[in-house]
Amino acid sequence: MKKIVETVGFLVFIQGVGGLLYEWTGWFRFWTLVRHIDFLGDRMLFVNIVLVVAGAAVMIAADSIKT
């Protein structure tokens, strides 16, 4: 279970980083999922920062899971 939570946290973190890179440089256009959600159109930078923080928090919280 710990590895699954760490993997989910890593994927969320990578989505946020990829979204930030897309916002700042235009790279990773097809790779980020947040870009494809229409109602987040003008809040994409904020959402990507939240994804980075949430992904890091999930990865840190995965250490508290006992195996």
Summary of the structure (lengths in Angstrom):
residues: 67
radius of gyration: 13.0
end to end distance: 7.5
largest distance: 41.4
contacts: 180
relative contact order: 0.26
helix: 81%
strand: 0%
